[in-house]
Amino acid sequence: LLRRTDELERRTHLEGAAIGLALAVPAATVYALFEQLLPPLRGQWVAVALLLAWWSGWMVAAARYR
C-alpha cells in the first residue's frame, strides 16, 4: 500500500510514525519510573496509546505540509 502512494503522502505517514514514537519514548520512561505507583499495563492500553501517538504525529505532519 505504501509503495503505491505518492512521495508526499509517504513522507507524511513516516513523519507521523516518527513523531508518534518520539512521544512514546518519554511516556514509557515516565511509566517505568512510576511503575510501582501506577496500575499494571494491559496490551490494549499500549496499542491504543501507540495508535493515538501515531495519529497525533500524522496530524502534525499533515498540517506541516498544507
N, C-alpha and C positions, 0 to 999 in steps of 0.2 A: 504494500500500500504506500509506503513512504517513498519508494523509488518512482512511482508514477506521479507524485506531486511536483509542483514547481519549486524552484530554489527558495523563494521567499517563505512559502508555507513550511517547507522542510526546516528552514532556519528558525522559524517561529516555534515549531514544536521542539526542536533540540534546545533552544534557549529556554523555553518553558521548563523542560526537564532539568536543565542545569540549575535554574533558579529554584525549582522545587527541591532538588537535592541540597542546595545551599541552605534552604530553610529547614530541612530535615536534620541536618547535622547538629545545629545548636539545640534543637528540640530533643534529640537523642542524648546529647550531653547533659542537658538540664534534667532529663528523666533519670539518667544514670546517677547524677549527683544526689537526687532526692528520692531514689528508688524505695527506700525504706519507709518514707512518709506517704508515698502515692500508692494507689491500688495497682495490682498486677496488670500488665498489658495483655490485651487479647489481640489475636490476629486480625480480627475485623477492624479494631480501632486503628491499628497500624496501617492497614490497607486504605481505610478512609482518609487517614491523615496524609498518606503519600499521594493519594489522588487529589485531595484538596490543595496540597502544596504544588503539585504539577499544574493544576488548573489555575491557581493564582499566578504562578510563574508564566503560564501561557498568556494570561490576560495582560500581564506587564509587558511581555514581549510583543504581543499583538498591538497594544497601544503605542509601543515604541515605533512600530513600522507603519502606523497610519498616517 
